[in-house]
Amino acid sequence: MKKRIWKYLALCLIALTALPAPSWASGYTQTKYPIVLVHGLFGFDNIGPVDYFYGIASGLRSGGANVYVTSVSAANSTEVRGEQLLVQVKQILAATGASKVNLIGHSHGGPTARYVASVRPDLVASVSSVGGVNKGSRVADVLIGAVPDVTYSLANAVSGLISFLSGSPTLPQNARAAATSLSTAGTLAFNSSHPEGVPTSACGEGDYQVRGVYYFSWSGAQPYTNLLDVSDPVLALTAIAFNGAKNDGLVSSCSSHLGRVIRDDYAMNHLDEVNQLVGITNLFETSPVTIFRQQANRLQGLGL
């Protein structure tokens, strides 16, 4: 009887060791290369106690990840933002002694990260695009044709204030260039020069690995998710621009595709994807922090 019990326990232990590590396990998010988070349009690293990637950096660090949150122009072209990010990537590599970084960009941060991987693939291990504007946004298309010039001046002022409050007052702002970069025509031009990971079909996957860089993406597809979130009604309104196509309020699910598509239908809107507004997201969906932690563990499994 005792032998049977011991044999049973031994088999259980063997089975447990074969299972993937649970998300709370020590070292679950510990990647080989630093993780670098890149914000989107009108974004920032942090303003006082409010983080753009709310609770995500700390959630990654709690499992062993080495995380850096960058700050580029709140509003500017993808190329300008990309060059700013490249400078910070080099600084991070110099400070850590690492040879590469894992870039994770949200919204306009997706193509911004892609730019760095395209011009300096030797410095990048992976690019993960979260709600990334990889084939343009219908919202940007509509705004370009509808808003007067004074709106761009106001947007530049807002962008400058955001950068000032986040400690980067000298970053140049150009809302018109940002809108052009995020439009369908603008991203088409960008993709012709930086095609890595971009699907060649309308709504498929792109190459999983190009010039040594791994590409991933995920996004939400529910513009309105929480009655307590004051930004949800705005995203529900902008979602109309997509004429019924699956979207997160600012980016269509198909446009968000890059490389290996983890999912494009989370019950999240564009801000939920990075745990905004201060963590008020869909109570019936996986936490955005958990999704970032899962991605870090995925990178770990690839030796990145």
Sequence and secondary structure as in RCSB ss.txt:
>XXXX:A:sequence
MKKRIWKYLALCLIALTALPAPSWASGYTQTKYPIVLVHGLFGFDNIGPVDYFYGIASGLRSGGANVYVTSVSAA
NSTEVRGEQLLVQVKQILAATGASKVNLIGHSHGGPTARYVASVRPDLVASVSSVGGVNKGSRVADVLIGAVPDV
TYSLANAVSGLISFLSGSPTLPQNARAAATSLSTAGTLAFNSSHPEGVPTSACGEGDYQVRGVYYFSWSGAQPYT
NLLDVSDPVLALTAIAFNGAKNDGLVSSCSSHLGRVIRDDYAMNHLDEVNQLVGITNLFETSPVTIFRQQANRLQ
GLGL
>XXXX:A:secstr
 HHHHHHHHHHHHHHHHHS   TTSTTTT  SS EEEE  TT  SEETTEESSTTHHHHHHTTT  EEE    SS
  HHHHHHHHHHHHHHHHHHH  S EEEEEETTHHHHHHHHHHH GGGEEEEEEES  SS  HHHHHHHHH  HH
HHHHHHHHHHHHHHHTT TTS   HHHHHHHHSHHHHHHHHHH  TT  SSSSS   SEETTEEEEEEEE  S  
 TT TTHHHHHHHGGGGTT  BSSSSBTTTT  SEEEEEEES  TTGGGTTTTT   TTS  HHHHHHHHHHHHH
HTT 
